[in-house]
Amino acid sequence: GRPAAISTCPGSVTTSWKRTDYRAMDGHDPKCATFRALPNTKHRLDEIQTDYDGEYSTTMRYVHRWREANRGMPDREGYVRLEWAAGSMQVDFGVARARIAGEMADVHCLVASLPYSNMRLCVALPGENAECLCHGLMLVFEHIGGVPPVIVMDNATGAGRRNAKGEVALTGVFSAFVAHYRLEVRFCNPYSGNEKGSVENAVGFLRRNLMVPPMRAESYGQLSRFMLERCDGLAASSYCPRLPGVPVAEVFDEERAALMPLPSTAFDPVRWESRTADKYGLVDIDSNRYLAGPDSARSKVLAAIRWDTVTLTSPATGELLAEYPRQYGRSRNVEDPALVLPRLAVKPRAWRESSIRPDVPDDIRAWLDSMDEKTLRESLKAIGDACRAAGFDPAMQACGEILRSNRDMGLHADSLTPIALRMRDGEWEYPGGIEEPDLSGYDRFITGTDDGGEER
């Protein structure tokens, strides 16, 4: 019962099946996993039936014809037109390119659409996790001056995970967010764009109208402000599909009445996790490692993870150990030089191979490289004390000032720390930058002469 040939699309040449009839192959039919594995169909066929030597293009044409002939029957029944109530919001993520602080980056754009008025809003975020989602929604709520009573999204946005039964389990951060803002959240199928077609269209619309050419900003916060301003401009110049000739901005002004008021207390989208530092004092968070300090090696560390920062504290004492910008990506080590320098003072021979050596300015690094072990130990200790008191950057500025004034004096805590503190507070003025007082009046009073030297 195996056919010798199969006809392809009209006008094409009939191609022979040399050995294998796909429809009879081990009881499989074109809707099985074999045919859904495109573009690896040919390799899957080879795994199931080793004597197959048909052409890949023939396979593709047959699968295309089968799908066209057997496209889902429910689709042929059409769709139900949806009418969204005022205040309902749809949320989804899109990705676009932008220049952040001089570097091109893939920006995750959180897009919110209110179908009743067709108001479309967008903010920029570095990721799509629960912390970023909550922060982005907070920016949108504050911009529109209210909270939508209903939000529709899919479970691919970091809000939760759908289990095998189809139930969505909310993440801890987003669950607290929903309770804080008194929201009703509905989840739809992430592969069914028709269930939230308004925001699906808004993602493409805003990408074309906002992000081309790529926008520039110094931070994600600034980029979000630029985006929201442009969204307001688009709302004023575009028209509501339900009311031709009426700007979206006017319809949205009426829709604001359906929004709930903002809570009086701000929400903090933070995830708390307990971690054990390794022997170097590094803590692994989302596949990146943050330095809690050598003194925290093999100890428990409490991490507060927000969309833009990671804060490490001691669970026993509550002491702040370190705070870093949150990294997005994988396998990065993030270290605060101020935490490494005290350990280097104990082990000065590790200075030349230390991970923070490139962070030290060239002139200071060259001076430290030229010192003997005793002077290096004392200098590193002094720098470490200044870092703990004032921070790394003010300490480096103070080191540079001292070495420019008198390289032979060296670096000592009793002089370095006070200068670093004054530089941190903006109270230090560099030599040459201080205006000398005008003493000409005293000269005239004492000598009785004018500026030209003549007696008065």
SELOMAR-88693 format. One record per residue: x, y, z of N, C-alpha, C, O in turn. Coordinates in steps of 0.2 Angstrom, whole numbers, plus 2048, in hexadecimal, padded with zeros to 3 digits. Layout:
BEGIN
XYZXYZXYZXYZ...
//
This chain:
BEGIN
8047FA80080080080080480680080180C80180B8067FE80F80C7FF80F80F7F881180B7F380D8157F780D8187F08148197EE81981A7F28158197E781B81A7E481D8217E38238237E38188267E381A82D7E28158317E680F82E7E78168377E781183C7EA8128427E68188457E580C8457E580C84B7E180E8517E680B8517EB8128567E481385C7E880E8617E68098607E38108677E880B86D7E680A86E7DF80E86B7DB8058717DC8038717D58098747D180C8797D380A8717CC80F8747C78168717C981B8727C581786D7CE81D86B7D081E8647CD8198607CB8248617CD82685B7CB8258567D08268577D68228507CE82084A7D28278477D482B8457D08278467DB82E8437DE82C83D7E182783C7E48308387DF82F8317E28318307E98368337EB82D82C7ED83082A7F38348247F283181F7F083A8247F383E81E7F183D8187F683D8127F383C8197FC83B81380183681480683380F80883581A80883081B80E82A81F80C82B82580982481D80E81E82180E81D82481581D82181A81E82B81581E82E81C81782C82081782C82681282B81C80B82A81F80B82382380782282780F81F82080E81882381481682781581182A81881B82881F81A82C81E81983381C81D83781E81283581E81083C81781384081781484681281483C80C81683E80B81D84080682084381082183D81082883F80D82C83980C82983480A83283B80783683680A83D83680D83E83B80884183180C84883180A84C83780E85183880684B83C80584F84180884C84880784F84D80D84784781084584C81784984D81884E84A81A84885382084C85482584C84F82985084E82684684B82A84684582A84C84182F84F83F82384E83F82285383A82285A83D82385F83A82185A84482286084882986384982A86884C82E85E84883586084983886484483E86484483586783F83886B83A83C87083D83A87384284287283A84586F83484986983584D86883084886583A84C85F83B84885983984A85383B84385A83483F85483284384F82F84284983184785082A84B84B82784F84782C84F84182B85284A83185684683585284283A85483C83B84C84483C84884084084583A83C84583583E84483B83584283683184783083084682A83084D83383085382E83085382A83685582483685282D83C85282A84284D82484384E81F84584782684084182184184281C83B84181683D84481D83584481983084B81982C84C81E82885081582E85781682C85881682485D81882285381382185481281A85181781685081780F84F81D81984C82281585182681285682881585082880B85582C8078518318038548327FE84B83380584883880184B83F80284F8408068488447FF84B84A7FF84884E80484284E80684B85380784985780D84485C80A83F85D80D84585F8048408638018398608008348638018398597FE8338567FD82F85580482985680483385480983085381082D85A81182785A81483085F81082D86681282786780E82286A81182786680882186780481B86380681586580681C85C80881785880A81485A81080E85B81181885C81581685F81C81286581B80D86681E81486981681187081580A86E81280587181480986A80D80386880A7FE8658107F88668108018608147FD85D8197FA86281E7F48628207FE8678207FC86C8257F78718227F28728257F787281B7F28768187EC8738187E68768197EC86C8167E68688167E386781C7DD86681D7E78668227E48648287E586A82E7E68688337E587082B7E68758307E08758357DA8738347E287683C7DD8758417D68778407D487D83E7D28728407CA87383F7C78788437C387C8407C98798497C687F84D7C788684A7C388A84B7CD8878477CE88D8447C988F83E7C789483D7C688983B7C288B8357BB88D8387B788F8347BA88C83E7B488F8417B48968437AF8998457BA8998427BB8A08437BC8A284B7BD89D84F7BC8A884C7BE8AA8537B88AE8567B48B08527B88AF85C7B38B38607B68BA8617BB8BB8647B38BF85F7B58C68607B48C88677AF8C786A7BA8CA86A7BA8CC8717B98D38727BC8D886F7B58D58777B48DC87A7B78DD8807B58D98857BC8E18817C08E28877BD8E788B7BC8ED8887BC8E68927BA8EB8967BF8F18977C58F08967BC8F78997C18FC89A7C58FB8A07C38F88A57CC8FC89F7D08FB8A57D48F58A47D98F48A87D28F08A07D58EA89F7DC8EB89C7DC8EF8977E18E789E7E88E889B7EB8E18997EA8DC89C7EE8E18937F28DC8907F98DD8917FB8E388F7FD8D88928048D98948088D48908068CE89080E8D688D8128D18898198D588981A8DB88A81E8D08878258D38868278D387F8248CE87B82B8D787D82E8D78768358D98778378DC87C8398D88728408D98728428DE86D8408DD8678468E386E8498E88698508EA86B8528E98718538ED86685A8EF86885A8F686A8568FA86785E8F886E85F8FF87086690087386A8FB87586890687386F90887686E90A87D86C91087E87190688287090888987790A88C87C90588B87891088E87F91289188491188B88A90F88D88391288588891188088990A87D88C9098788859058808868FE87D87F8FC87A87A8FD87D8808F987587A8F68728778F087687C8EC8788718EF87786E8EA87B8688E88798648EB8758668E187A85F8DF87985B8E187F85B8DE8848568E687D8528E888284B8E48828488E387D8498E28888438DF88983E8E488A83E8E78908398E58868348EA88682E8E788982B8E288682C8E988F8258E78928208EC88F8208F289081B8E988B8168EC8878108EB88B80E8E588C80C8F088C8058F088F8008F388A8028F98887FB8F08897F58F38857EF8F28897ED8EE88C7EB8F88887E48F888A7DF8F88847DE8FD8817DD8F28837D98F187C7D38F687C7D18F88767D08F88817CA8FC8817CB90387D7C79058797D190687F7D390C87C7D890B8767DA9108737DC9058777E29048727E89088757EC9098717E890A87B7EE90D87E7F390887F7F29038817F990A87C7FF90587C80590988080690E87E80890588480D9078888139038888128FD88781990588A81F90188982490488E82590A88E8288FF89182E9018958338FC8948328F68918398FE89583F8FA8948428F789A8428FA89F8448F08998468EC89F84C8E889C84D8E68968518E68A18568E189E8548DA89E8588D689B84F8D88A184D8D18A08458D08A18428D58A18438CA8A183C8C88A283A8C48A88368C08A883E8C58AD83D8C18B38378C58B78358CA8B58368C28BD8308C48C18318CB8C382D8CF8C48388CC8C58398D38C88398D88C38368DE8C483B8D78BD83B8DC8B78338DD8B58318E38B482F8D78B58288D88B48258DD8B98218E18B68268DC8BF8228E08C48258E78C48218EC8C482B8E88C382E8EF8C282B8F28BC8298F88BD82B8EF8B78288F28B08208F48B181E8F98AF81D8EF8B48168F18B58158F78BA8108FB8B98198F78BF8188FD8C481A9038C08169088C181F9038BB8209098B781A90B8B38189118B38169068B08109078AC80B90A8B080790F8AF80A9078B68049098BB8059108BD8019148BD80B9128BF80D9198C180C91E8BB80A9248BC80D91C8B580D9208AF8059228AE8049278AC80191D8AE7FA91E8AD7F69208B37F09228B27F99208B97F69228BE7F191E8C17EC9208C57F19178C07EC9138C37EE90C8C27F390A8BE7EA9078C47EB9008C47E68FD8C07E08FD8C27E78F98BB7E28F58B77DF8F08BB7E38EC8BF7D88EF8BB7D68E98BF7D78E28BD7D78DE8C17D88E28B67DA8DB8B37E08DC8AF7E18E08AB7E48D78AF7EA8D68AB7EA8CF8A87E98CA8AB7EB8CF8A17EB8C989D7F28C889B7F58CD8987F68C389C7FC8C189A7FD8BA8997F98B689A8038B88968048B18958098AF89B80C8B389E80A8A889C80F8A68A18168A689F81A8A48A38188A989981F8AA8978228B08998288B289781E8B489D8218BB89F8248BB8A68268C18A88268B68A98298B68AF8248B68B58268B68BB81D8B78B38188B78B98178B08BC8168B08C28188AB8B88178A48BB81989F8B681B8A08B18178998B88198938B481388F8B480F88D8B981188C8AE80B8888AD80E8818AE81287E8AB80A87D8B280C8768B38088718AE8058748A980986B8AF8068668AA7FF8668AA7FC8648A47FB8688AF7F48688AF7F186F8AC7EB8708AC7F68738AA7F487A8A77F387F8AD7F08858AB7F587E8B37F48838B87FA8878B88008848B87F988D8BA7FF8928BA8008938C17FC8968C58078928C38098948CA80D89A8CA81289B8C780B89F8CD80E8A68CD8148A58D18158A28D68198A98CF8208AA8D281E8AE8D98198B28D98238AD8DE8218B18E48218B88E481D8BB8E78258BB8E08268C28DF81F8C58DB81C8CA8DE81D8C28D68178C48D28118C38D680C8C78D68118BD8DA80B8BC8DF80A8C28E48048C48E58108C48E780F8CA8EB80D8D08E88098D48EB8108D18E280E8D78DE8068D78DC8038DC8DD8038D18DA7FC8D18D97F88D28DF7F38D68DF7FA8D08E57F78D18EB7F78D98ED7F28DB8EF7FD8DC8EC7FE8E38EE7FA8E78EA7F78EC8EC7F98E68E37F58EA8DF7EE8E88DE7EA8EB8DA7EC8E28E17E58E08E17E38DE8DA7DD8E08D77E78DB8D67E68DA8CF7E28D38CE7E38CE8D27DF8D38C87DD8CC8C67E18CB8C07E18CE8BB7E48C58C07E98C38BA7E68BD8B77E48B88BA7E68BD8B07E48B88AC7E98B68A77ED8BA8A47EA8AF8A77EF8AD8A37EC8A989C7E78A689D7F08AB8977ED8A88907F38A388E7F98A38907F18A08887F689C8857FC8A08817FA8A487D80289F8838078A48808088A387880B8A787580589D87680589C86E7FF89E86B7FE89D8657FA8A186E7F48A386B7F38AB86C7F18AE8707F68AE8667F68B58667EF8B88667EF8BE8687EA8B58647E48B88637E18B986A7DC8BD86B7E38B58707E08B68767E28BD8797DF8C087E7E88C08777EA8C78797ED8CA8737F28CD8737E88CB86E7EB8CE8687ED8D58687F18D78647E98D986D7EB8E086D7F28E186F7F68E586B7F58DE8747FC8DF8768018DB8718068DE8707FE8D686D8038D38688048D88638098D98607FF8DC8617FF8E185C8038E785E8078EA85A8028E88658068EE86780D8ED8688118F28678108E78698178E586981A8E786281F8EA8628178E585D81A8E68568198EE85581E8F18528148F18578128F88558188FC85981A9018558198FB85F81D8FF8638248FE8618299028618268F885F82D8F685D82E8FA8568348FD85682A8FA85282B8FE84B82B90684C82E90984982690885182690F85282A91285782B91985782C90E85C83091186183890F86183C91386283990985F84090785F84490785984990485884190A85484490B84D84591284C84091584B84B91584B85191284C85291085484E91385885790C85685890B85D85991186185C91685F85691186785691686B85C91686F86091187085E91C87286491D87686291F87D85E92487E86591D88286491F88986A91D88E86E91988C86A92089386F91F89886E91989D8729168A086791789D8659128A285E90F89F85B91289B85C90A8A28569078A185090C8A384B90C8A085190F8A984C9138AB84B9198A784591B8A685191C8A48509228A084D91F89984892389684F91A89784B91789084491689184091788D84291389783B91289983791989983191989683A91E89B83792589B83692789483192A89283B92689083B92888983592588583192788283591E88783091A88382991C88582491D88182791D88C82191F88E81F92688B81992788A82492B88B82293188782093088081B93387E82392C87D82292B87681B92787581792887081A92387A81391F87A80D92487A80892487780E92987F80992E87F80993287980393487780E93487680E93786F80A93386A80693686680B92D86A8089288658009288667FC9288627FF92886D7F892886F7F492E86D7EE92E86B7F793386D7F493A86B7F393A8637EF93E8617F893785F7F79378587F49328557F393284F7F292C8587EF9278557E79268587E692A85C7E39228547DC9228557DA91C8587DD9168567D591C85C7D291685F7CE91285A7CA9158567D090B8597CC9078547C59078557C19078507C290785B7BB90785C7B890E85A7B290E8597BB91385B7B891A85A7BD91E8557C19228577BC91C84E7C09208497C092784A7BA92A84B7C592A8497C693184A7C79348517C893A8527C79308567C893285D7CF92F85F7D092985F7D39348617DA9328637D992D8697D592D86D7DE9288697DF92386F7E09278757DD92587A7E392C8767E493087C7DE93287F7DD9328857D993587B7D393787E7CE9318807CB9328867CE92B87D7CB92687F7CE9238867CA92188A7D49238867D892188C7D69258927D69238987D692C8917D49308967CD92E89A7CC92F8A07C992C8957C29298987C392389B7C09218A07C891E8997C991889C7CC9188A27CB9138A67D091D8A47D391E8AB7CE91D8B07D091B8B67C891F8AF7C391E8B57C29178B77C09158BC7C49128B27C390B8B47C99088B87C99028BA7CE90C8B87D490A8BC7D390A8C37D090F8C67D79068C77D79068CE7DC90B8D17E190C8CD7DC90E8D77E19138D97E790F8DB7E79098DC7ED9138DA7F39108DC7F490F8E47F19138E77F79098E67F89088ED7FC90E8F08009118ED7FA9108F77FE9158FA8059138FC8099178FC80790D8FC80D90A8FD8109078F780D9038F48169098F681A9068F081C8FF8F181D8FD8F681B8FB8EC81D8F48EC8258F38EA8278F68E68288EF8EE82F8ED8EC8308E68E982F8E18ED8318E68E38318DF8E08388DC8E183D8DD8DD8398D88E683F8D68E883E8CE8EA8398CC8EC8438CA8E88438C38E98498C28EE84E8C38ED8478BE8F484C8BD8F984E8B68F884A8B18F88558B58F88578AE8F885D8AD8FC8618B28FD85E8A78FF8638A69048688A190086789C8FC86F8A39008748A08FC87A89F90187B8A290687E89A8FF88489890288A89B8FE88B8988F888E89F9008948A18FD89989C8FC89A89890089D89C8F68A28978F58A88998F98A889E8FD8AE8968F88B48978FC8B789E8FA8BB8A08FE8B58A18F48B78A88F38B38AD8F58B48B38F58AD8AB8F88A88B08FB8A38B28F58A08B78F68A38AE8F089E8B08EA8988AC8EB8978A68ED8928B08E988C8AD8EA8898AC8E38898B18DF8868A68E18838A58DB87C8A78DB8788A58DF87A8AC8D68738AE8D58718AE8CE8748B28CA86D8AA8CC86B8AA8C58718A98C08718AC8BB8758A48C287B8A28BE8808A88BD8858A78B98808AD8C18858B28C28878B28C98848B08CE88E8B48CA8918B38D18928BA8D48968BE8D08908BC8DA8918C28DD8958C18E38948BD8E789A8C68E489F8C58EA89C8C88F089A8CE8F089B8C48F58988C68FC89E8C890089D8CC9058A48C68FE8AA8C89028AE8C29048AA8BD9068B48C29058B88BC9078B68BA90E8B78B49108B48BE9128B28BD9198AC8B99198AA8B691E8A88B99148A28B59138A28AE91089D8AB90F8A98AC90F8AA8A590C8A78A09108A789F9168A389C90C8A089690E89A89791489989391889889D9148938A091888C8A191588C8A290F8878A19198808A39168808AA9148828AE91887D8AC90F87C8B390D8758B490A8728AF9078718B990C86B8BB90A86B8C090586E8C59058688BE8FF8688C28F98618C58F885C8C18F88618CC8F785B8CF8F585C8D18ED8608D58EB8588CD8E98588CE8E28538D28DF84D8D08DF8558D88DC8508DC8D98518DC8D18568D98CF84D8E08CE84E8E08C68558E38C48588E18BF8588E88C885E8EB8C78648EA8CB8698EC8CA8628E78D18688E78D68678E08DA8628DD8DA86D8DE8DD86E8D88E18718DB8E78778DD8E786E8DA8ED8708DC8F38728D68F886D8D28F98788D68FA87A8D08FF87B8D290687E8D79078778CF90A8788D09128798CA9158788C491387B8CB91C87D8C59208768C49248738C89278748BD92386E8BC92686E8BB92E8698BC9328748BB9318758BB9388758C193B8728C29408788C69388798CD93B8758D29378738D893A8728D193186F8D692D8748DB92A8728E092787A8DA92A87F8DE92887F8DE92087F8D991D8808E491D8808E59168878E391388C8E69158878DD90F88E8DB90D8908DE9068968E090688B8DF90288D8E28FB8868E38F78818E08F98878E78F38818E98EE8848EA8E78888EE8E68818E68E28838E78DB87E8E88D68788E68D887F8EB8D187A8EB8CB8798E38C987D8DF8C88738E28C88718DB8C68738DA8BF8728DE8BA8768D48BE8798D28B78748CD8B48718C98B78748CF8AD86F8CB8A98748C78A48788CA8A08738C18A48788BC8A087A8B68A48768B58A98808B48A38828AE8A78898AE8A888D8B18A488B8AB8AD8928A98AF8978B08AF89C8B08AC8948B58B38988BB8B48998BB8BC8958B98C08A08BD8BD8A28BF8C48A18C68C58A48CA8C289E8C88CB89D8CF8CC8A08D08D389E8CD8D88A58D48D38A98D58DA8A98DD8DB8AA8E18D78A98DE8E28AA8E58E48B18E68E68B38E28EB8B68EA8E38BD8EA8E58BE8EC8EC8C38E98EF8B98EF8EF8BA8F18F68BA8EB8FB8BC8EB9008B68E68F98B68E08FD8BC8DB8FC8BE8D79008C08DC8F68C68D88F58CC8DB8F88D08D78FA8CC8E28F88D38E58FA8D58E39028DB8E29038D08E29068D28E090D8D58D990D8DA8D89118D38D59098D68CE9098DD8CE9058E18CB9078DE8D39008E48D48FD8E98D69028EF8D59018E78DB9078EC8DD90C8EF8D89108F48D89128EB8D29118ED8CD9158F28C89108F78C59138F08C890A8F48C49058F68C88FF8F48C88FA8FB8CD9018FD8D28FB9018CE8F59018D18F09038C88F69068C58F09018C38EB9038C28E58FA8C38EC8F58C28E88F38C88E48EF8C88DF8F68CE8E58F48D48E28F58D48DA8F08D68D78FA8D28D88FB8D28D18F78CD8CD8F58CF8C78F48C88D08EF8C48CC8E88C48CF8E48C08CD8E78CA8D38E08CA8D58DB8CD8D08DD8D08CB8D58CB8D18D08CD8CC8CE8D48CC8CB8D68C78D08D88D18CE8DF8D18D48E38CF8D38E98CE8D98E08CE8DF8E58CB8DE8E98C58E08EF8C58DA8E68C08D88EB8BB8D48F08BC8D38F58B98D08F08C28CB8F58C48CF8FB8C78CC9018C78D58FA8C98D99008CC8DC9048C78DF9028C28DC90B8C78DE90F8C28E690E8C18E990C8C58E89108BB8EE90E8B88F49108BD8F990D8BE8F49178BE8F991A8C28FA9178C98FF9158CC8F49158CC8F49128D38F690B8D38FA9098D78F49078CD8F69008CC8FE9008CB9018FC8CE9009058C79089048C690C9068CC9119038CD90990A8D090D90C8D790C9068DB9129048DE9079038DC9068FD8E090B8F78DE90E8F48E290B8F68D79108F18D49178F28D691B8ED8D69198F98D79208FA8D89228FA8DF9288FA8E191D8F98E491F8F88EB9218F28ED91F8EC8EA9258F28F39278EB8F69218E88FA91C8EC8FA9228E28FC91C8DF8FF91A8E29059138E290691E8E590991C8E89109188EF90E9128F091191A8F39099178F99079108F790490B8FB9059108F290090A8F08FC9058EE9018FF8EF9009078EA9069028E890B8FF8EE90F8F98EE9109038F29119018F89158FC8FD9108F78FF9128FE8FD90A8FA9019058F38FE9048EE9029048F38F89038ED8F49018E88F49078E28F59068EB8F490D8E78F59138E48FC9148DE8FC9158E89019128E69089138E090990D8DB90C90F8E19069078DC9079028D69039048D09059038D68FD9078D18F990A8CD8FD90F8C68FD90F8D09009148CD9049198C990A9168C390B9188CC90D9118C991390D8C39119098BE9149098C390B9068BE9089038B89079078B29089058B990490D8B49029118B09099148AA9099158B490E9158B19149188AE9189128A991B9148B191990C8AE91D9078AC91A9018A891D8FD8AE9148FF8AD9118F98B39118F58B89148F68B290D8EF8B890B8EB8BA9118E78C09138E78B59148E48B791A8DF8BA9208E38BF9238E18B79228E98BA9288ED8C19268EF8C692A8EF8C291F8F18C991D8F48CE91D8EE8D491F8EF8CC91B8E88D191C8E28D29238E18D89258DF8CD9288E18CF92F8E08D49318E58D89358E48D392F8EB8D79328F18DE92F8F08E39338F18DF9298EE8E69268EC8E992A8E78EF92B8E78E592B8E18E892F8DC8EB9368DE8F09388DC8E79398E28E89408E58EF9408E98F39448E88EF93B8ED8F593A8F28FB9398EE90193C8EF8FB9348E99019328E59039388E09099388DF8FE93C8DE9009428DA9049478DE90894A8DB9029488E490594D8E890C94B8EB91094F8EB90C9458ED9129428F091393B8F09109378F49169388EB9169318EA91A92D8EF9199288F191F9318F292392E8F792092D8FE92292990291A9318FF91793190591392A90691292890C91192790190E92090190692190390492790490391C9048FC91B9068FB91990D8FD91390E8F891D9118F791B9188EF91D91A8EC9229178ED91991E8E591991F8E49209238DE9239228E89239278E792992B8E692F9268E39349288E992F9208E893491B8E49329158E09369138E492C9138E092A90E8D892A90F8D492C90B8D69279158CF9279168CC92D9178C692E9148CF93291B8CB93991B8CB93C9148C593F9138D093C9108CF93F9098CA93B9058C693E9028C99349068C49319028BD9339048B99339008BC93490B8B693690D8B493D90B8AE93E9098B994190B8B79489088B69489018B294C8FE8B99448FD8B89438F68B19408F58AD9428F08AF93B8F98A89388F88A393D8F989E93D8F68A49428FE89F9479008A094D8FC89C9528FD8A594E8F78A69538F38A99598F68A895F8F48AC9588FC8AF95E8FF8B795F8FE8BA9639008BA95B8FA8C195B8F88C295F8F28BF95E8ED8C69648F28C89688EC8CF9668EB8D49678EF8D19658E48D79638E28DC9698E28DA96F8E18E29688E48E796E8E38E79718DD8E796E8D78E79788DD8E797C8D68DF97E8D58DE9828D18DB97A8D88D497C8D78D19818DC8CB9838DB8D59838E18D39878E68D598E8E48DB9908E38D09938E48D299A8E28D699D8E88D399D8EE8DC9A08E78DF9A48EC8DC9AA8EE8D99AE8E98DC9AC8F48D89B28F68DC9B98F38E29B88F28D89BE8F28DB9C48F08DE9C88F68DA9CB8FA8E59C98F68E89CC8FC8EB9D38FA8EE9D68FD8E99D68F48EB9DC8F18E99E28F68ED9E78F78E39E18F98E19E68FE8E59E79048E79EC9068E89E19068EC9E190C8F39E490A8F69E890E8F59E39048FB9E69018FB9ED9019009F19038F59F08FF8F59F78FE8F49FA9058F7A009068F19F790A8F09FA9118F79FA9148F99FF9188FB9F59149019F49179079F991490A9FC9179079F990D90D9FC90A90BA0390890FA08907904A05908902A0B906903A0D8FF903A128FD903A088FB904A088F38FEA058F08FAA018F38FDA078E98F8A048E68FA9FE8E29009FC8E38F69FC8DD8F89F58DA8FE9F78D59029F28D48FF9FD8D39059FE8CF90BA008D3911A018D090BA008D9911A018DD912A088DF917A0A8E290EA0D8DD90FA148DF90CA158E5907A128E790FA1A8E990CA1C8EF906A208EF905A248EA901A1F8F48FBA228F38FBA288F88F6A2C8F9
//
